[in-house]
Amino acid sequence: MTYALSSTTPRRRTHVGTVDIAGTAWPVYKVEALVLGVLVFLGALALTTSLQVAVLTSAAATVVVWWTLLFVERRGTVRR
């Protein structure tokens, strides 16, 4: 016999901030991470004048910021 139990502590989600880009709603944390990645790319390129270093540095910074902001966003929107 199968049965379902209702959760005793439901989690509520609040609104996640979005930005409209070309008709698609993007979460703000993604846009922030991409903008920071471009800034890191330009800064690393200006300092090192090496395209390889600039690309790898900006990609690493973008991924770290993207995942960090995603974690912070989910921690802030899920209430117990």
All heavy atoms as a GROMACS GRO file, in nm:
protein
  613
    1MET      N    1   0.083  -0.117   0.000
    1MET     CA    2   0.000   0.000   0.000
    1MET      C    3   0.089   0.125   0.000
    1MET      O    4   0.185   0.135   0.073
    1MET     CB    5  -0.088  -0.001   0.125
    1MET     CG    6  -0.184   0.112   0.129
    1MET     SD    7  -0.309   0.075   0.251
    1MET     CE    8  -0.314   0.226   0.335
    2THR      N    9   0.055   0.221  -0.083
    2THR     CA   10   0.132   0.344  -0.095
    2THR      C   11   0.049   0.460  -0.044
    2THR      O   12  -0.070   0.470  -0.072
    2THR     CB   13   0.168   0.370  -0.243
    2THR    OG1   14   0.237   0.256  -0.293
    2THR    CG2   15   0.256   0.492  -0.256
    3TYR      N   16   0.114   0.548   0.029
    3TYR     CA   17   0.046   0.667   0.078
    3TYR      C   18   0.146   0.782   0.084
    3TYR      O   19   0.266   0.761   0.085
    3TYR     CB   20  -0.019   0.644   0.215
    3TYR     CG   21   0.079   0.605   0.323
    3TYR    CD1   22   0.136   0.701   0.404
    3TYR    CD2   23   0.116   0.472   0.344
    3TYR    CE1   24   0.226   0.666   0.502
    3TYR    CE2   25   0.205   0.436   0.440
    3TYR     CZ   26   0.260   0.534   0.520
    3TYR     OH   27   0.349   0.499   0.617
    4ALA      N   28   0.093   0.902   0.087
    4ALA     CA   29   0.177   1.022   0.091
    4ALA      C   30   0.153   1.096   0.222
    4ALA      O   31   0.041   1.105   0.270
    4ALA     CB   32   0.144   1.113  -0.026
    5LEU      N   33   0.262   1.146   0.276
    5LEU     CA   34   0.253   1.227   0.397
    5LEU      C   35   0.280   1.372   0.361
    5LEU      O   36   0.371   1.402   0.286
    5LEU     CB   37   0.357   1.183   0.500
    5LEU     CG   38   0.341   1.043   0.556
    5LEU    CD1   39   0.456   1.010   0.648
    5LEU    CD2   40   0.210   1.033   0.632
    6SER      N   41   0.199   1.460   0.414
    6SER     CA   42   0.224   1.601   0.388
    6SER      C   43   0.340   1.647   0.476
    6SER      O   44   0.358   1.599   0.588
    6SER     CB   45   0.100   1.685   0.416
    6SER     OG   46   0.067   1.673   0.553
    7SER      N   47   0.417   1.738   0.425
    7SER     CA   48   0.531   1.789   0.499
    7SER      C   49   0.484   1.871   0.618
    7SER      O   50   0.389   1.949   0.608
    7SER     CB   51   0.617   1.875   0.406
    7SER     OG   52   0.722   1.932   0.479
    8THR      N   53   0.550   1.856   0.730
    8THR     CA   54   0.511   1.932   0.848
    8THR      C   55   0.570   2.073   0.847
    8THR      O   56   0.519   2.161   0.912
    8THR     CB   57   0.558   1.860   0.976
    8THR    OG1   58   0.700   1.842   0.968
    8THR    CG2   59   0.488   1.726   0.990
    9THR      N   60   0.678   2.093   0.770
    9THR     CA   61   0.738   2.226   0.761
    9THR      C   62   0.753   2.262   0.614
    9THR      O   63   0.856   2.238   0.553
    9THR     CB   64   0.876   2.230   0.829
    9THR    OG1   65   0.958   2.130   0.770
    9THR    CG2   66   0.865   2.204   0.978
   10PRO      N   67   0.648   2.320   0.554
   10PRO     CA   68   0.659   2.355   0.413
   10PRO      C   69   0.756   2.471   0.392
   10PRO      O   70   0.769   2.559   0.476
   10PRO     CB   71   0.516   2.397   0.376
   10PRO     CG   72   0.457   2.441   0.504
   10PRO     CD   73   0.520   2.356   0.611
   11ARG      N   74   0.825   2.466   0.280
   11ARG     CA   75   0.917   2.574   0.246
   11ARG      C   76   0.849   2.668   0.148
   11ARG      O   77   0.791   2.624   0.050
   11ARG     CB   78   1.046   2.519   0.185
   11ARG     CG   79   1.127   2.442   0.286
   11ARG     CD   80   1.263   2.414   0.233
   11ARG     NE   81   1.259   2.306   0.136
   11ARG     CZ   82   1.365   2.263   0.071
   11ARG    NH1   83   1.482   2.320   0.089
   11ARG    NH2   84   1.355   2.164  -0.014
   12ARG      N   85   0.859   2.796   0.176
   12ARG     CA   86   0.800   2.896   0.089
   12ARG      C   87   0.911   2.964   0.010
   12ARG      O   88   1.017   2.992   0.060
   12ARG     CB   89   0.726   3.002   0.171
   12ARG     CG   90   0.607   2.945   0.244
   12ARG     CD   91   0.545   3.050   0.334
   12ARG     NE   92   0.635   3.067   0.448
   12ARG     CZ   93   0.662   3.183   0.505
   12ARG    NH1   94   0.606   3.292   0.462
   12ARG    NH2   95   0.745   3.191   0.606
   13ARG      N   96   0.884   2.991  -0.114
   13ARG     CA   97   0.980   3.064  -0.198
   13ARG      C   98   0.928   3.204  -0.220
   13ARG      O   99   0.810   3.226  -0.246
   13ARG     CB  100   0.999   2.995  -0.332
   13ARG     CG  101   1.073   2.865  -0.320
   13ARG     CD  102   1.118   2.820  -0.456
   13ARG     NE  103   1.196   2.700  -0.444
   13ARG     CZ  104   1.328   2.699  -0.446
   13ARG    NH1  105   1.395   2.809  -0.460
   13ARG    NH2  106   1.394   2.586  -0.434
   14THR      N  107   1.018   3.299  -0.210
   14THR     CA  108   0.983   3.436  -0.242
   14THR      C  109   1.028   3.465  -0.384
   14THR      O  110   1.092   3.384  -0.448
   14THR     CB  111   1.050   3.534  -0.144
   14THR    OG1  112   1.191   3.517  -0.153
   14THR    CG2  113   1.004   3.509  -0.002
   15HIS      N  114   0.997   3.581  -0.431
   15HIS     CA  115   1.030   3.620  -0.568
   15HIS      C  116   1.181   3.634  -0.587
   15HIS      O  117   1.249   3.697  -0.508
   15HIS     CB  118   0.960   3.752  -0.602
   15HIS     CG  119   0.992   3.802  -0.738
   15HIS    ND1  120   0.948   3.739  -0.852
   15HIS    CD2  121   1.067   3.907  -0.779
   15HIS    CE1  122   0.993   3.806  -0.957
   15HIS    NE2  123   1.066   3.908  -0.914
   16VAL      N  124   1.233   3.575  -0.693
   16VAL     CA  125   1.373   3.589  -0.730
   16VAL      C  126   1.384   3.704  -0.828
   16VAL      O  127   1.309   3.711  -0.925
   16VAL     CB  128   1.426   3.458  -0.794
   16VAL    CG1  129   1.569   3.476  -0.840
   16VAL    CG2  130   1.415   3.344  -0.697
   17GLY      N  131   1.479   3.795  -0.804
   17GLY     CA  132   1.495   3.911  -0.890
   17GLY      C  133   1.541   3.871  -1.030
   17GLY      O  134   1.633   3.791  -1.045
   18THR      N  135   1.474   3.923  -1.131
   18THR     CA  136   1.509   3.891  -1.269
   18THR      C  137   1.526   4.019  -1.350
   18THR      O  138   1.478   4.125  -1.313
   18THR     CB  139   1.401   3.805  -1.336
   18THR    OG1  140   1.277   3.875  -1.335
   18THR    CG2  141   1.386   3.670  -1.268
   19VAL      N  142   1.598   4.003  -1.461
   19VAL     CA  143   1.619   4.111  -1.556
   19VAL      C  144   1.572   4.061  -1.692
   19VAL      O  145   1.604   3.948  -1.731
   19VAL     CB  146   1.768   4.150  -1.563
   19VAL    CG1  147   1.793   4.255  -1.668
   19VAL    CG2  148   1.817   4.196  -1.428
   20ASP      N  149   1.498   4.144  -1.765
   20ASP     CA  150   1.450   4.104  -1.896
   20ASP      C  151   1.556   4.135  -2.002
   20ASP      O  152   1.591   4.250  -2.025
   20ASP     CB  153   1.321   4.179  -1.929
   20ASP     CG  154   1.259   4.131  -2.059
   20ASP    OD1  155   1.264   4.010  -2.085
   20ASP    OD2  156   1.208   4.216  -2.134
   21ILE      N  157   1.609   4.030  -2.064
   21ILE     CA  158   1.708   4.045  -2.171
   21ILE      C  159   1.653   3.975  -2.294
   21ILE      O  160   1.639   3.852  -2.296
   21ILE     CB  161   1.844   3.984  -2.131
   21ILE    CG1  162   1.900   4.056  -2.009
   21ILE    CG2  163   1.941   3.991  -2.247
   21ILE    CD1  164   2.027   3.999  -1.956
   22ALA      N  165   1.622   4.052  -2.395
   22ALA     CA  166   1.570   4.002  -2.522
   22ALA      C  167   1.447   3.914  -2.502
   22ALA      O  168   1.431   3.809  -2.564
   22ALA     CB  169   1.677   3.925  -2.598
   23GLY      N  170   1.360   3.954  -2.411
   23GLY     CA  171   1.236   3.882  -2.388
   23GLY      C  172   1.248   3.760  -2.298
   23GLY      O  173   1.153   3.686  -2.281
   24THR      N  174   1.366   3.740  -2.240
   24THR     CA  175   1.388   3.626  -2.151
   24THR      C  176   1.424   3.679  -2.013
   24THR      O  177   1.507   3.767  -1.999
   24THR     CB  178   1.503   3.538  -2.202
   24THR    OG1  179   1.471   3.495  -2.335
   24THR    CG2  180   1.523   3.416  -2.115
   25ALA      N  181   1.360   3.623  -1.911
   25ALA     CA  182   1.388   3.665  -1.774
   25ALA      C  183   1.514   3.595  -1.723
   25ALA      O  184   1.517   3.472  -1.712
   25ALA     CB  185   1.270   3.633  -1.684
   26TRP      N  186   1.618   3.671  -1.697
   26TRP     CA  187   1.743   3.618  -1.642
   26TRP      C  188   1.751   3.653  -1.495
   26TRP      O  189   1.726   3.767  -1.457
   26TRP     CB  190   1.862   3.683  -1.712
   26TRP     CG  191   1.902   3.620  -1.841
   26TRP    CD1  192   1.822   3.594  -1.948
   26TRP    CD2  193   2.032   3.576  -1.876
   26TRP    NE1  194   1.895   3.539  -2.047
   26TRP    CE2  195   2.025   3.525  -2.007
   26TRP    CE3  196   2.153   3.576  -1.812
   26TRP    CZ2  197   2.134   3.474  -2.071
   26TRP    CZ3  198   2.263   3.524  -1.877
   26TRP    CH2  199   2.253   3.473  -2.006
   27PRO      N  200   1.793   3.560  -1.411
   27PRO     CA  201   1.815   3.595  -1.270
   27PRO      C  202   1.928   3.698  -1.259
   27PRO      O  203   2.025   3.695  -1.336
   27PRO     CB  204   1.857   3.462  -1.206
   27PRO     CG  205   1.802   3.357  -1.297
   27PRO     CD  206   1.805   3.416  -1.434
   28VAL      N  207   1.916   3.787  -1.165
   28VAL     CA  208   2.012   3.895  -1.150
   28VAL      C  209   2.151   3.842  -1.120
   28VAL      O  210   2.251   3.897  -1.168
   28VAL     CB  211   1.964   3.993  -1.039
   28VAL    CG1  212   2.069   4.098  -1.009
   28VAL    CG2  213   1.835   4.058  -1.080
   29TYR      N  214   2.162   3.733  -1.043
   29TYR     CA  215   2.294   3.681  -1.008
   29TYR      C  216   2.372   3.637  -1.131
   29TYR      O  217   2.495   3.648  -1.135
   29TYR     CB  218   2.285   3.568  -0.904
   29TYR     CG  219   2.229   3.438  -0.957
   29TYR    CD1  220   2.313   3.342  -1.012
   29TYR    CD2  221   2.094   3.409  -0.948
   29TYR    CE1  222   2.264   3.222  -1.060
   29TYR    CE2  223   2.044   3.290  -0.995
   29TYR     CZ  224   2.129   3.197  -1.050
   29TYR     OH  225   2.080   3.078  -1.097
   30LYS      N  226   2.304   3.589  -1.234
   30LYS     CA  227   2.373   3.549  -1.357
   30LYS      C  228   2.430   3.670  -1.430
   30LYS      O  229   2.544   3.667  -1.476
   30LYS     CB  230   2.279   3.473  -1.450
   30LYS     CG  231   2.243   3.335  -1.404
   30LYS     CD  232   2.156   3.265  -1.505
   30LYS     CE  233   2.117   3.127  -1.458
   30LYS     NZ  234   2.039   3.055  -1.558
   31VAL      N  235   2.351   3.775  -1.438
   31VAL     CA  236   2.396   3.897  -1.505
   31VAL      C  237   2.514   3.958  -1.429
   31VAL      O  238   2.613   4.000  -1.490
   31VAL     CB  239   2.280   3.997  -1.519
   31VAL    CG1  240   2.327   4.127  -1.581
   31VAL    CG2  241   2.167   3.937  -1.601
   32GLU      N  242   2.505   3.960  -1.296
   32GLU     CA  243   2.614   4.013  -1.216
   32GLU      C  244   2.743   3.932  -1.237
   32GLU      O  245   2.852   3.989  -1.248
   32GLU     CB  246   2.577   4.012  -1.068
   32GLU     CG  247   2.470   4.112  -1.032
   32GLU     CD  248   2.422   4.096  -0.890
   32GLU    OE1  249   2.446   3.990  -0.828
   32GLU    OE2  250   2.360   4.191  -0.839
   33ALA      N  251   2.732   3.801  -1.241
   33ALA     CA  252   2.850   3.716  -1.260
   33ALA      C  253   2.912   3.739  -1.398
   33ALA      O  254   3.035   3.746  -1.411
   33ALA     CB  255   2.814   3.569  -1.243
   34LEU      N  256   2.830   3.753  -1.500
   34LEU     CA  257   2.883   3.776  -1.635
   34LEU      C  258   2.949   3.913  -1.648
   34LEU      O  259   3.054   3.926  -1.712
   34LEU     CB  260   2.772   3.758  -1.738
   34LEU     CG  261   2.720   3.616  -1.755
   34LEU    CD1  262   2.600   3.614  -1.848
   34LEU    CD2  263   2.830   3.525  -1.806
   35VAL      N  264   2.891   4.014  -1.586
   35VAL     CA  265   2.950   4.148  -1.590
   35VAL      C  266   3.084   4.147  -1.517
   35VAL      O  267   3.184   4.203  -1.566
   35VAL     CB  268   2.854   4.253  -1.531
   35VAL    CG1  269   2.924   4.385  -1.506
   35VAL    CG2  270   2.735   4.271  -1.622
   36LEU      N  271   3.089   4.082  -1.402
   36LEU     CA  272   3.215   4.072  -1.330
   36LEU      C  273   3.319   3.996  -1.411
   36LEU      O  274   3.437   4.034  -1.413
   36LEU     CB  275   3.195   4.004  -1.195
   36LEU     CG  276   3.324   3.995  -1.115
   36LEU    CD1  277   3.343   4.119  -1.032
   36LEU    CD2  278   3.328   3.871  -1.033
   37GLY      N  279   3.277   3.891  -1.481
   37GLY     CA  280   3.370   3.816  -1.566
   37GLY      C  281   3.429   3.902  -1.676
   37GLY      O  282   3.549   3.892  -1.706
   38VAL      N  283   3.348   3.988  -1.736
   38VAL     CA  284   3.399   4.078  -1.841
   38VAL      C  285   3.498   4.178  -1.781
   38VAL      O  286   3.604   4.205  -1.840
   38VAL     CB  287   3.282   4.150  -1.911
   38VAL    CG1  288   3.332   4.263  -1.999
   38VAL    CG2  289   3.201   4.052  -1.992
   39LEU      N  290   3.466   4.230  -1.664
   39LEU     CA  291   3.557   4.325  -1.599
   39LEU      C  292   3.689   4.259  -1.560
   39LEU      O  293   3.797   4.318  -1.577
   39LEU     CB  294   3.490   4.387  -1.476
   39LEU     CG  295   3.372   4.479  -1.505
   39LEU    CD1  296   3.306   4.526  -1.375
   39LEU    CD2  297   3.414   4.597  -1.590
   40VAL      N  298   3.682   4.138  -1.509
   40VAL     CA  299   3.806   4.064  -1.475
   40VAL      C  300   3.885   4.036  -1.602
   40VAL      O  301   4.008   4.047  -1.603
   40VAL     CB  302   3.773   3.934  -1.399
   40VAL    CG1  303   3.895   3.845  -1.387
   40VAL    CG2  304   3.718   3.967  -1.262
   41PHE      N  305   3.818   4.000  -1.710
   41PHE     CA  306   3.887   3.975  -1.837
   41PHE      C  307   3.962   4.098  -1.883
   41PHE      O  308   4.080   4.091  -1.919
   41PHE     CB  309   3.786   3.931  -1.943
   41PHE     CG  310   3.846   3.920  -2.080
   41PHE    CD1  311   3.927   3.813  -2.113
   41PHE    CD2  312   3.823   4.017  -2.176
   41PHE    CE1  313   3.984   3.803  -2.240
   41PHE    CE2  314   3.878   4.009  -2.302
   41PHE     CZ  315   3.959   3.901  -2.334
   42LEU      N  316   3.894   4.213  -1.883
   42LEU     CA  317   3.959   4.336  -1.929
   42LEU      C  318   4.074   4.377  -1.838
   42LEU      O  319   4.180   4.420  -1.886
   42LEU     CB  320   3.855   4.448  -1.939
   42LEU     CG  321   3.748   4.429  -2.046
   42LEU    CD1  322   3.643   4.539  -2.036
   42LEU    CD2  323   3.810   4.424  -2.184
   43GLY      N  324   4.056   4.362  -1.708
   43GLY     CA  325   4.162   4.395  -1.614
   43GLY      C  326   4.282   4.302  -1.627
   43GLY      O  327   4.397   4.347  -1.628
   44ALA      N  328   4.257   4.172  -1.639
   44ALA     CA  329   4.367   4.077  -1.654
   44ALA      C  330   4.438   4.096  -1.787
   44ALA      O  331   4.561   4.084  -1.795
   44ALA     CB  332   4.314   3.934  -1.642
   45LEU      N  333   4.364   4.127  -1.890
   45LEU     CA  334   4.425   4.151  -2.021
   45LEU      C  335   4.512   4.277  -2.018
   45LEU      O  336   4.622   4.279  -2.074
   45LEU     CB  337   4.318   4.164  -2.129
   45LEU     CG  338   4.366   4.172  -2.273
   45LEU    CD1  339   4.443   4.046  -2.311
   45LEU    CD2  340   4.248   4.192  -2.367
   46ALA      N  341   4.465   4.379  -1.950
   46ALA     CA  342   4.543   4.502  -1.941
   46ALA      C  343   4.670   4.483  -1.857
   46ALA      O  344   4.775   4.539  -1.888
   46ALA     CB  345   4.458   4.613  -1.881
   47LEU      N  346   4.661   4.403  -1.752
   47LEU     CA  347   4.776   4.382  -1.664
   47LEU      C  348   4.878   4.286  -1.722
   47LEU      O  349   4.999   4.307  -1.708
   47LEU     CB  350   4.731   4.333  -1.527
   47LEU     CG  351   4.657   4.434  -1.440
   47LEU    CD1  352   4.607   4.369  -1.313
   47LEU    CD2  353   4.747   4.552  -1.407
   48THR      N  354   4.831   4.178  -1.784
   48THR     CA  355   4.924   4.073  -1.828
   48THR      C  356   4.952   4.077  -1.977
   48THR      O  357   5.051   4.019  -2.020
   48THR     CB  358   4.869   3.934  -1.793
   48THR    OG1  359   4.748   3.912  -1.866
   48THR    CG2  360   4.844   3.919  -1.645
   49THR      N  361   4.868   4.141  -2.055
   49THR     CA  362   4.874   4.142  -2.201
   49THR      C  363   4.883   4.001  -2.260
   49THR      O  364   4.938   3.979  -2.367
   49THR     CB  365   4.990   4.228  -2.255
   49THR    OG1  366   5.114   4.171  -2.215
   49THR    CG2  367   4.978   4.372  -2.209
   50SER      N  368   4.830   3.904  -2.187
   50SER     CA  369   4.826   3.766  -2.233
   50SER      C  370   4.680   3.722  -2.243
   50SER      O  371   4.609   3.720  -2.143
   50SER     CB  372   4.902   3.675  -2.136
   50SER     OG  373   4.881   3.539  -2.171
   51LEU      N  374   4.637   3.687  -2.363
   51LEU     CA  375   4.498   3.649  -2.383
   51LEU      C  376   4.463   3.521  -2.307
   51LEU      O  377   4.354   3.509  -2.251
   51LEU     CB  378   4.469   3.633  -2.533
   51LEU     CG  379   4.324   3.619  -2.573
   51LEU    CD1  380   4.245   3.740  -2.528
   51LEU    CD2  381   4.312   3.603  -2.723
   52GLN      N  382   4.556   3.426  -2.304
   52GLN     CA  383   4.530   3.299  -2.235
   52GLN      C  384   4.506   3.321  -2.086
   52GLN      O  385   4.411   3.266  -2.028
   52GLN     CB  386   4.647   3.201  -2.253
   52GLN     CG  387   4.665   3.152  -2.393
   52GLN     CD  388   4.758   3.242  -2.474
   52GLN    OE1  389   4.797   3.351  -2.431
   52GLN    NE2  390   4.790   3.198  -2.594
   53VAL      N  391   4.590   3.401  -2.023
   53VAL     CA  392   4.575   3.428  -1.880
   53VAL      C  393   4.444   3.503  -1.854
   53VAL      O  394   4.372   3.472  -1.758
   53VAL     CB  395   4.696   3.509  -1.828
   53VAL    CG1  396   4.672   3.555  -1.685
   53VAL    CG2  397   4.822   3.426  -1.838
   54ALA      N  398   4.412   3.599  -1.938
   54ALA     CA  399   4.291   3.677  -1.919
   54ALA      C  400   4.166   3.590  -1.932
   54ALA      O  401   4.073   3.602  -1.852
   54ALA     CB  402   4.286   3.792  -2.021
   55VAL      N  403   4.163   3.503  -2.032
   55VAL     CA  404   4.046   3.416  -2.051
   55VAL      C  405   4.030   3.319  -1.936
   55VAL      O  406   3.920   3.301  -1.882
   55VAL     CB  407   4.057   3.341  -2.186
   55VAL    CG1  408   3.954   3.230  -2.194
   55VAL    CG2  409   4.039   3.436  -2.302
   56LEU      N  410   4.138   3.254  -1.896
   56LEU     CA  411   4.128   3.156  -1.788
   56LEU      C  412   4.094   3.222  -1.654
   56LEU      O  413   4.014   3.169  -1.576
   56LEU     CB  414   4.257   3.076  -1.776
   56LEU     CG  415   4.285   2.982  -1.893
   56LEU    CD1  416   4.421   2.917  -1.877
   56LEU    CD2  417   4.177   2.876  -1.903
   57THR      N  418   4.151   3.338  -1.628
   57THR     CA  419   4.122   3.409  -1.504
   57THR      C  420   3.977   3.454  -1.499
   57THR      O  421   3.909   3.437  -1.397
   57THR     CB  422   4.215   3.530  -1.488
   57THR    OG1  423   4.350   3.485  -1.496
   57THR    CG2  424   4.193   3.601  -1.357
   58SER      N  425   3.930   3.511  -1.608
   58SER     CA  426   3.792   3.558  -1.609
   58SER      C  427   3.692   3.442  -1.604
   58SER      O  428   3.588   3.453  -1.539
   58SER     CB  429   3.765   3.646  -1.730
   58SER     OG  430   3.774   3.571  -1.849
   59ALA      N  431   3.724   3.332  -1.670
   59ALA     CA  432   3.635   3.215  -1.664
   59ALA      C  433   3.627   3.160  -1.523
   59ALA      O  434   3.518   3.127  -1.473
   59ALA     CB  435   3.683   3.108  -1.761
   60ALA      N  436   3.741   3.150  -1.456
   60ALA     CA  437   3.742   3.100  -1.318
   60ALA      C  438   3.665   3.194  -1.226
   60ALA      O  439   3.585   3.149  -1.142
   60ALA     CB  440   3.885   3.084  -1.270
   61ALA      N  441   3.687   3.324  -1.241
   61ALA     CA  442   3.617   3.421  -1.156
   61ALA      C  443   3.466   3.417  -1.180
   61ALA      O  444   3.387   3.422  -1.086
   61ALA     CB  445   3.671   3.561  -1.181
   62THR      N  446   3.427   3.405  -1.306
   62THR     CA  447   3.285   3.401  -1.340
   62THR      C  448   3.217   3.278  -1.280
   62THR      O  449   3.108   3.288  -1.223
   62THR     CB  450   3.265   3.403  -1.493
   62THR    OG1  451   3.326   3.520  -1.545
   62THR    CG2  452   3.118   3.401  -1.529
   63VAL      N  453   3.281   3.164  -1.290
   63VAL     CA  454   3.222   3.041  -1.236
   63VAL      C  455   3.210   3.049  -1.084
   63VAL      O  456   3.106   3.013  -1.026
   63VAL     CB  457   3.305   2.917  -1.279
   63VAL    CG1  458   3.265   2.794  -1.201
   63VAL    CG2  459   3.290   2.894  -1.427
   64VAL      N  460   3.313   3.098  -1.018
   64VAL     CA  461   3.310   3.107  -0.872
   64VAL      C  462   3.201   3.205  -0.827
   64VAL      O  463   3.122   3.174  -0.737
   64VAL     CB  464   3.448   3.149  -0.817
   64VAL    CG1  465   3.439   3.189  -0.670
   64VAL    CG2  466   3.548   3.036  -0.836
   65VAL      N  467   3.192   3.320  -0.891
   65VAL     CA  468   3.091   3.419  -0.854
   65VAL      C  469   2.951   3.367  -0.886
   65VAL      O  470   2.858   3.383  -0.806
   65VAL     CB  471   3.119   3.553  -0.924
   65VAL    CG1  472   3.002   3.649  -0.908
   65VAL    CG2  473   3.246   3.614  -0.871
   66TRP      N  474   2.934   3.303  -1.003
   66TRP     CA  475   2.804   3.249  -1.043
   66TRP      C  476   2.753   3.151  -0.938
   66TRP      O  477   2.639   3.162  -0.893
   66TRP     CB  478   2.821   3.180  -1.178
   66TRP     CG  479   2.695   3.131  -1.244
   66TRP    CD1  480   2.602   3.045  -1.194
   66TRP    CD2  481   2.650   3.164  -1.374
   66TRP    NE1  482   2.504   3.021  -1.284
   66TRP    CE2  483   2.530   3.093  -1.396
   66TRP    CE3  484   2.699   3.244  -1.475
   66TRP    CZ2  485   2.461   3.102  -1.515
   66TRP    CZ3  486   2.629   3.252  -1.593
   66TRP    CH2  487   2.511   3.182  -1.612
   67TRP      N  488   2.835   3.054  -0.899
   67TRP     CA  489   2.792   2.953  -0.802
   67TRP      C  490   2.773   3.013  -0.663
   67TRP      O  491   2.681   2.974  -0.590
   67TRP     CB  492   2.890   2.837  -0.798
   67TRP     CG  493   2.872   2.746  -0.914
   67TRP    CD1  494   2.948   2.741  -1.026
   67TRP    CD2  495   2.769   2.649  -0.933
   67TRP    NE1  496   2.899   2.647  -1.113
   67TRP    CE2  497   2.789   2.588  -1.058
   67TRP    CE3  498   2.662   2.606  -0.854
   67TRP    CZ2  499   2.706   2.488  -1.106
   67TRP    CZ3  500   2.580   2.507  -0.903
   67TRP    CH2  501   2.602   2.449  -1.028
   68THR      N  502   2.858   3.108  -0.625
   68THR     CA  503   2.843   3.170  -0.494
   68THR      C  504   2.714   3.250  -0.486
   68THR      O  505   2.639   3.239  -0.389
   68THR     CB  506   2.964   3.262  -0.465
   68THR    OG1  507   3.083   3.184  -0.473
   68THR    CG2  508   2.952   3.325  -0.328
   69LEU      N  509   2.687   3.330  -0.589
   69LEU     CA  510   2.564   3.409  -0.589
   69LEU      C  511   2.440   3.320  -0.599
   69LEU      O  512   2.336   3.352  -0.540
   69LEU     CB  513   2.565   3.512  -0.701
   69LEU     CG  514   2.665   3.626  -0.684
   69LEU    CD1  515   2.664   3.716  -0.807
   69LEU    CD2  516   2.637   3.706  -0.560
   70LEU      N  517   2.449   3.210  -0.671
   70LEU     CA  518   2.337   3.115  -0.676
   70LEU      C  519   2.308   3.059  -0.538
   70LEU      O  520   2.193   3.052  -0.494
   70LEU     CB  521   2.367   3.001  -0.774
   70LEU     CG  522   2.268   2.885  -0.776
   70LEU    CD1  523   2.132   2.932  -0.824
   70LEU    CD2  524   2.319   2.772  -0.862
   71PHE      N  525   2.414   3.020  -0.467
   71PHE     CA  526   2.397   2.968  -0.331
   71PHE      C  527   2.336   3.073  -0.239
   71PHE      O  528   2.244   3.044  -0.163
   71PHE     CB  529   2.532   2.920  -0.276
   71PHE     CG  530   2.525   2.873  -0.135
   71PHE    CD1  531   2.466   2.752  -0.104
   71PHE    CD2  532   2.577   2.950  -0.033
   71PHE    CE1  533   2.458   2.708   0.027
   71PHE    CE2  534   2.570   2.908   0.098
   71PHE     CZ  535   2.510   2.786   0.129
   72VAL      N  536   2.386   3.195  -0.247
   72VAL     CA  537   2.334   3.303  -0.163
   72VAL      C  538   2.189   3.333  -0.198
   72VAL      O  539   2.105   3.354  -0.110
   72VAL     CB  540   2.421   3.430  -0.178
   72VAL    CG1  541   2.356   3.551  -0.115
   72VAL    CG2  542   2.559   3.405  -0.119
   73GLU      N  543   2.156   3.333  -0.327
   73GLU     CA  544   2.018   3.358  -0.371
   73GLU      C  545   1.924   3.250  -0.320
   73GLU      O  546   1.816   3.279  -0.270
   73GLU     CB  547   2.013   3.363  -0.523
   73GLU     CG  548   1.878   3.398  -0.579
   73GLU     CD  549   1.843   3.544  -0.569
   73GLU    OE1  550   1.934   3.626  -0.562
   73GLU    OE2  551   1.724   3.575  -0.566
   74ARG      N  552   1.965   3.126  -0.329
   74ARG     CA  553   1.878   3.018  -0.281
   74ARG      C  554   1.864   3.019  -0.130
   74ARG      O  555   1.759   2.984  -0.076
   74ARG     CB  556   1.931   2.884  -0.330
   74ARG     CG  557   1.906   2.864  -0.476
   74ARG     CD  558   1.924   2.723  -0.516
   74ARG     NE  559   1.891   2.709  -0.659
   74ARG     CZ  560   1.915   2.602  -0.729
   74ARG    NH1  561   1.973   2.498  -0.672
   74ARG    NH2  562   1.882   2.597  -0.855
   75ARG      N  563   1.972   3.054  -0.060
   75ARG     CA  564   1.964   3.063   0.086
   75ARG      C  565   1.870   3.175   0.128
   75ARG      O  566   1.800   3.165   0.228
   75ARG     CB  567   2.101   3.093   0.148
   75ARG     CG  568   2.194   2.980   0.168
   75ARG     CD  569   2.144   2.882   0.263
   75ARG     NE  570   2.192   2.907   0.397
   75ARG     CZ  571   2.172   2.825   0.496
   75ARG    NH1  572   2.107   2.712   0.474
   75ARG    NH2  573   2.214   2.851   0.614
   76GLY      N  574   1.867   3.283   0.049
   76GLY     CA  575   1.783   3.397   0.083
   76GLY      C  576   1.637   3.380   0.046
   76GLY      O  577   1.551   3.440   0.105
   77THR      N  578   1.608   3.295  -0.054
   77THR     CA  579   1.469   3.283  -0.099
   77THR      C  580   1.396   3.166  -0.036
   77THR      O  581   1.275   3.162  -0.039
   77THR     CB  582   1.461   3.268  -0.252
   77THR    OG1  583   1.537   3.154  -0.291
   77THR    CG2  584   1.512   3.392  -0.320
   78VAL      N  585   1.466   3.070   0.020
   78VAL     CA  586   1.400   2.955   0.081
   78VAL      C  587   1.390   2.981   0.230
   78VAL      O  588   1.489   2.991   0.300
   78VAL     CB  589   1.478   2.824   0.054
   78VAL    CG1  590   1.413   2.709   0.126
   78VAL    CG2  591   1.485   2.796  -0.094
   79ARG      N  592   1.268   2.995   0.277
   79ARG     CA  593   1.243   3.020   0.420
   79ARG      C  594   1.188   2.893   0.483
   79ARG      O  595   1.112   2.820   0.424
   79ARG     CB  596   1.141   3.132   0.438
   79ARG     CG  597   1.171   3.254   0.358
   79ARG     CD  598   1.254   3.348   0.436
   79ARG     NE  599   1.274   3.466   0.352
   79ARG     CZ  600   1.366   3.551   0.374
   79ARG    NH1  601   1.447   3.537   0.474
   79ARG    NH2  602   1.381   3.655   0.294
   80ARG      N  603   1.225   2.871   0.604
   80ARG     CA  604   1.173   2.753   0.675
   80ARG      C  605   1.075   2.792   0.780
   80ARG      O  606   1.072   2.894   0.833
   80ARG     CB  607   1.287   2.674   0.736
   80ARG     CG  608   1.371   2.614   0.629
   80ARG     CD  609   1.483   2.537   0.685
   80ARG     NE  610   1.570   2.507   0.572
   80ARG     CZ  611   1.648   2.406   0.567
   80ARG    NH1  612   1.656   2.325   0.666
   80ARG    NH2  613   1.723   2.385   0.464
   0.00000   0.00000   0.00000
